[in-house]
Amino acid sequence: MESKELALTCARLADNKKAENITLLNLRELSSVADYFVIVTGANEPHLRAIVDEITESLKEKHNVRPFSTEGARATPWVVLDFFDVLVHVMNDEFRKHYDLESLWGDAQRVAFEPESSPVAAQA
């Protein structure tokens, strides 16, 4: 799976679990660390865990893709899933504001991501 497609898939999977403030950053021109960052916010520790599980389990089952490593314990406010070319940051709002990755990587191009609207919302 190409890195942009993987980043967008991770964002959609996080959205499946109601992750908030989903942001994708294209780092290709800026760093050799990764091609893309996917940054998402969860409301609390169980929500963070649900987001991480949705991403890891769905990618494994549907695409046979597994993270190279996972940084952060399951009961921590910031978990990083390392897929080599894509780093997925799942964090609570306090950590997200404090570390402000979007500003730190402010020169990175943002990748458009629109959460899919639910059928119920579409009918309203």
Stockholm file with secondary structure:
# STOCKHOLM 1.0

chainA/1-124         MESKELALTCARLADNKKAENITLLNLRELSSVADYFVIVTGANEPHLRAIVDEITESLKEKHNVRPFSTEGARATPWVVLDFFDVLVHVMNDEFRKHYDLESLWGDAQRVAFEPESSPVAAQA
#=GR chainA/1-124 SS CCHHHHHHHHHHHHHHTTCEEEEEEECTTTCSSCSEEEEEEESSHHHHHHHHHHHHHHHHHHHCCCCSEEESCTTSSEEEEECSSEEEEEEEHHHHHHHCHHHHTTTSEEECCCCCCCHHHHHC
#=GC SS_cons         CCHHHHHHHHHHHHHHTTCEEEEEEECTTTCSSCSEEEEEEESSHHHHHHHHHHHHHHHHHHHCCCCSEEESCTTSSEEEEECSSEEEEEEEHHHHHHHCHHHHTTTSEEECCCCCCCHHHHHC
//
